[in-house]
Amino acid sequence: MAKRVLIVDDDPVLREIAIMLLADAGHDCAVAENGLQGLTVLEGRPADLVLLDMMMPVMDGVETLGQIKARWPGLPVVVMTAGARTMSMQALLRLAANLGADEVLQKPLRGETLLPLVARLLGLRSEVA
Protein backbone atom coordinates (compact mmCIF):
# COMPACT_ATOMS: atom_id res chain seq x y z
CA MET A 1 0.00 0.00 0.00
CA ALA A 2 1.32 3.46 -0.93
CA LYS A 3 2.29 5.76 1.92
CA ARG A 4 1.46 9.46 1.82
CA VAL A 5 4.38 11.88 2.20
CA LEU A 6 3.87 15.61 2.70
CA ILE A 7 6.69 17.77 1.35
CA VAL A 8 6.79 21.23 2.94
CA ASP A 9 9.35 23.47 1.26
CA ASP A 10 9.28 26.90 -0.38
CA ASP A 11 11.64 25.79 -3.17
CA PRO A 12 9.57 24.52 -6.15
CA VAL A 13 12.58 22.69 -7.65
CA LEU A 14 13.19 20.77 -4.43
CA ARG A 15 9.49 19.87 -4.21
CA GLU A 16 9.57 18.51 -7.77
CA ILE A 17 12.72 16.48 -7.11
CA ALA A 18 11.20 15.03 -3.93
CA ILE A 19 7.95 14.19 -5.75
CA MET A 20 9.85 12.48 -8.56
CA LEU A 21 11.96 10.39 -6.18
CA LEU A 22 9.10 9.46 -3.85
CA ALA A 23 6.53 8.80 -6.58
CA ASP A 24 8.99 6.53 -8.39
CA ALA A 25 9.29 4.59 -5.11
CA GLY A 26 5.50 4.19 -5.02
CA HIS A 27 4.55 6.91 -2.55
CA ASP A 28 1.65 9.32 -2.80
CA CYS A 29 2.92 12.91 -2.42
CA ALA A 30 1.31 16.10 -1.23
CA VAL A 31 3.06 19.47 -1.20
CA ALA A 32 2.95 22.77 0.64
CA GLU A 33 4.98 25.96 0.12
CA ASN A 34 5.21 26.89 3.80
CA GLY A 35 4.38 25.62 7.25
CA LEU A 36 0.93 27.17 7.41
CA GLN A 37 -0.06 25.47 4.14
CA GLY A 38 1.47 22.23 5.44
CA LEU A 39 -0.74 22.28 8.53
CA THR A 40 -3.79 22.95 6.36
CA VAL A 41 -2.90 19.98 4.14
CA LEU A 42 -2.50 17.73 7.20
CA GLU A 43 -5.85 18.83 8.59
CA GLY A 44 -7.52 17.93 5.30
CA ARG A 45 -5.86 14.56 4.82
CA PRO A 46 -3.25 13.13 7.18
CA ALA A 47 0.13 12.01 5.90
CA ASP A 48 2.31 9.08 6.97
CA LEU A 49 5.50 11.19 6.95
CA VAL A 50 6.44 14.87 6.60
CA LEU A 51 9.56 16.26 4.91
CA LEU A 52 9.92 19.72 6.39
CA ASP A 53 12.23 22.55 5.36
CA MET A 54 13.49 24.71 8.22
CA MET A 55 13.80 28.05 6.42
CA MET A 56 10.51 29.17 4.85
CA PRO A 57 8.39 32.32 4.70
CA VAL A 58 5.02 32.68 6.49
CA MET A 59 5.69 29.90 9.04
CA ASP A 60 9.18 28.47 9.40
CA GLY A 61 10.10 24.87 10.08
CA VAL A 62 10.69 25.34 13.82
CA GLU A 63 7.17 26.62 14.44
CA THR A 64 5.66 24.12 12.01
CA LEU A 65 7.45 21.20 13.66
CA GLY A 66 6.16 22.27 17.06
CA GLN A 67 2.59 22.44 15.72
CA ILE A 68 2.85 19.06 14.00
CA LYS A 69 4.23 17.31 17.09
CA ALA A 70 1.57 18.93 19.32
CA ARG A 71 -1.31 17.92 17.02
CA TRP A 72 -0.03 14.67 15.50
CA PRO A 73 2.56 13.40 18.01
CA GLY A 74 3.17 10.06 16.29
CA LEU A 75 3.70 11.52 12.82
CA PRO A 76 7.33 11.11 11.70
CA VAL A 77 8.97 14.37 10.58
CA VAL A 78 12.23 14.67 8.68
CA VAL A 79 13.75 18.12 8.88
CA MET A 80 15.48 19.17 5.66
CA THR A 81 18.16 21.82 5.75
CA ALA A 82 21.04 23.23 3.84
CA GLY A 83 22.21 24.56 7.21
CA ALA A 84 24.83 21.88 7.63
CA ARG A 85 26.99 24.16 5.54
CA THR A 86 27.07 26.64 8.42
CA MET A 87 26.34 24.32 11.33
CA SER A 88 27.81 20.90 12.09
CA MET A 89 25.61 17.89 11.42
CA GLN A 90 25.89 16.96 15.11
CA ALA A 91 24.55 20.38 16.10
CA LEU A 92 21.72 20.00 13.60
CA LEU A 93 20.86 16.55 14.93
CA ARG A 94 20.77 17.89 18.50
CA LEU A 95 18.59 20.81 17.43
CA ALA A 96 16.21 18.55 15.52
CA ALA A 97 15.98 16.07 18.41
CA ASN A 98 15.24 18.91 20.83
CA LEU A 99 12.47 20.11 18.53
CA GLY A 100 11.00 16.62 18.10
CA ALA A 101 12.17 15.81 14.57
CA ASP A 102 12.77 12.15 13.84
CA GLU A 103 15.67 12.78 11.43
CA VAL A 104 17.65 15.52 9.71
CA LEU A 105 18.31 15.39 5.99
CA GLN A 106 20.89 17.64 4.38
CA LYS A 107 20.02 19.32 1.10
CA PRO A 108 20.36 18.85 -1.79
CA LEU A 109 18.14 15.79 -1.82
CA ARG A 110 19.61 12.58 -3.18
CA GLY A 111 17.65 9.42 -3.81
CA GLU A 112 20.28 7.19 -2.22
CA THR A 113 19.88 9.14 1.03
CA LEU A 114 16.19 10.07 0.96
CA LEU A 115 14.59 6.77 -0.04
CA PRO A 116 16.19 4.48 2.58
CA LEU A 117 15.44 7.07 5.26
CA VAL A 118 11.79 7.33 4.22
CA ALA A 119 11.48 3.54 4.03
CA ARG A 120 12.96 3.12 7.50
CA LEU A 121 10.69 5.73 9.08
CA LEU A 122 7.64 4.27 7.37
CA GLY A 123 8.61 0.75 8.42
CA LEU A 124 8.90 -0.46 4.84
CA ARG A 125 11.26 -3.22 3.83
CA SER A 126 13.79 -2.45 1.13
CA GLU A 127 13.58 -4.67 -1.89
CA VAL A 128 16.98 -5.99 -2.89
CA ALA A 129 17.29 -7.12 -6.49
C-alpha positions as CSV (number, residue, x, y, z in Angstrom):
1,M,0.0,0.0,0.0
2,A,1.3,3.5,-0.9
3,K,2.3,5.8,1.9
4,R,1.5,9.5,1.8
5,V,4.4,11.9,2.2
6,L,3.9,15.6,2.7
7,I,6.7,17.8,1.3
8,V,6.8,21.2,2.9
9,D,9.3,23.5,1.3
10,D,9.3,26.9,-0.4
11,D,11.6,25.8,-3.2
12,P,9.6,24.5,-6.1
13,V,12.6,22.7,-7.6
14,L,13.2,20.8,-4.4
15,R,9.5,19.9,-4.2
16,E,9.6,18.5,-7.8
17,I,12.7,16.5,-7.1
18,A,11.2,15.0,-3.9
19,I,7.9,14.2,-5.7
20,M,9.8,12.5,-8.6
21,L,12.0,10.4,-6.2
22,L,9.1,9.5,-3.9
23,A,6.5,8.8,-6.6
24,D,9.0,6.5,-8.4
25,A,9.3,4.6,-5.1
26,G,5.5,4.2,-5.0
27,H,4.6,6.9,-2.5
28,D,1.6,9.3,-2.8
29,C,2.9,12.9,-2.4
30,A,1.3,16.1,-1.2
31,V,3.1,19.5,-1.2
32,A,3.0,22.8,0.6
33,E,5.0,26.0,0.1
34,N,5.2,26.9,3.8
35,G,4.4,25.6,7.3
36,L,0.9,27.2,7.4
37,Q,-0.1,25.5,4.1
38,G,1.5,22.2,5.4
39,L,-0.7,22.3,8.5
40,T,-3.8,22.9,6.4
41,V,-2.9,20.0,4.1
42,L,-2.5,17.7,7.2
43,E,-5.8,18.8,8.6
44,G,-7.5,17.9,5.3
45,R,-5.9,14.6,4.8
46,P,-3.2,13.1,7.2
47,A,0.1,12.0,5.9
48,D,2.3,9.1,7.0
49,L,5.5,11.2,6.9
50,V,6.4,14.9,6.6
51,L,9.6,16.3,4.9
52,L,9.9,19.7,6.4
53,D,12.2,22.6,5.4
54,M,13.5,24.7,8.2
55,M,13.8,28.1,6.4
56,M,10.5,29.2,4.9
57,P,8.4,32.3,4.7
58,V,5.0,32.7,6.5
59,M,5.7,29.9,9.0
60,D,9.2,28.5,9.4
61,G,10.1,24.9,10.1
62,V,10.7,25.3,13.8
63,E,7.2,26.6,14.4
64,T,5.7,24.1,12.0
65,L,7.5,21.2,13.7
66,G,6.2,22.3,17.1
67,Q,2.6,22.4,15.7
68,I,2.8,19.1,14.0
69,K,4.2,17.3,17.1
70,A,1.6,18.9,19.3
71,R,-1.3,17.9,17.0
72,W,0.0,14.7,15.5
73,P,2.6,13.4,18.0
74,G,3.2,10.1,16.3
75,L,3.7,11.5,12.8
76,P,7.3,11.1,11.7
77,V,9.0,14.4,10.6
78,V,12.2,14.7,8.7
79,V,13.8,18.1,8.9
80,M,15.5,19.2,5.7
81,T,18.2,21.8,5.8
82,A,21.0,23.2,3.8
83,G,22.2,24.6,7.2
84,A,24.8,21.9,7.6
85,R,27.0,24.2,5.5
86,T,27.1,26.6,8.4
87,M,26.3,24.3,11.3
88,S,27.8,20.9,12.1
89,M,25.6,17.9,11.4
90,Q,25.9,17.0,15.1
91,A,24.6,20.4,16.1
92,L,21.7,20.0,13.6
93,L,20.9,16.6,14.9
94,R,20.8,17.9,18.5
95,L,18.6,20.8,17.4
96,A,16.2,18.5,15.5
97,A,16.0,16.1,18.4
98,N,15.2,18.9,20.8
99,L,12.5,20.1,18.5
100,G,11.0,16.6,18.1
101,A,12.2,15.8,14.6
102,D,12.8,12.2,13.8
103,E,15.7,12.8,11.4
104,V,17.6,15.5,9.7
105,L,18.3,15.4,6.0
106,Q,20.9,17.6,4.4
107,K,20.0,19.3,1.1
108,P,20.4,18.9,-1.8
109,L,18.1,15.8,-1.8
110,R,19.6,12.6,-3.2
111,G,17.6,9.4,-3.8
112,E,20.3,7.2,-2.2
113,T,19.9,9.1,1.0
114,L,16.2,10.1,1.0
115,L,14.6,6.8,0.0
116,P,16.2,4.5,2.6
117,L,15.4,7.1,5.3
118,V,11.8,7.3,4.2
119,A,11.5,3.5,4.0
120,R,13.0,3.1,7.5
121,L,10.7,5.7,9.1
122,L,7.6,4.3,7.4
123,G,8.6,0.7,8.4
124,L,8.9,-0.5,4.8
125,R,11.3,-3.2,3.8
126,S,13.8,-2.4,1.1
127,E,13.6,-4.7,-1.9
128,V,17.0,-6.0,-2.9
129,A,17.3,-7.1,-6.5
